[in-house]
Amino acid sequence: MMKILLVCAAGMSTSLLVTKMKEHAANLGKEVEIIALPISECSTVADEVDIVLLGPQVRYQKPQVDTIINGRVPVEVIDMRDYGTMNGEAVLNRAMALHGE
């Protein structure tokens, strides 16, 4: 099972994206765990995740997240269009590609 960490600001819009990503995973028959946390809490799960995706609104914090993750897993900013349209399919597909699936 792939574990994805979504790093966000407050989490309201991200929770909708998580729902849409989980729906797409179910349609594909894939098991995923998606955790949405603010940057201040991402270090609590950094060692447990396979992919880290940042919301576009926190893209400026990517260097901080890169330091926390320390190259262990891919860290990428979610495409602004995909995030803005809550395109869970595209975001999950990108995460799976980064994970080698």
C-alpha positions, 0 to 999 in steps of 0.5 A: 500500500502506498502512503502519500503525505499531502502538505497543506496550509489549513487543510480544508481544500486538501480534504476534498482532494484527498476524498477525490484521490481515494475515489480514483484509487478505489476505481483502480483497485489500488490501496492508498493511505493519504494523510493531509497535514500542515507543514508544522506536523509533517515531520511526525510522519516523514519516516512512514510515507512513500510520497510527499505532495505539497499544495501549491499554496505552500510551494515556498516551503518545499526546501523545508520539507526537502530537509525533513524528508532528506531525500528518502522519498520524492517531494513534489508540488501539486500542479496548480491546475490539478489542485485548483480543479480538485483533480484527484485522478491526475494528482493520484496518477502523478503520485503513482508515477513518482512511486514507480507504479 
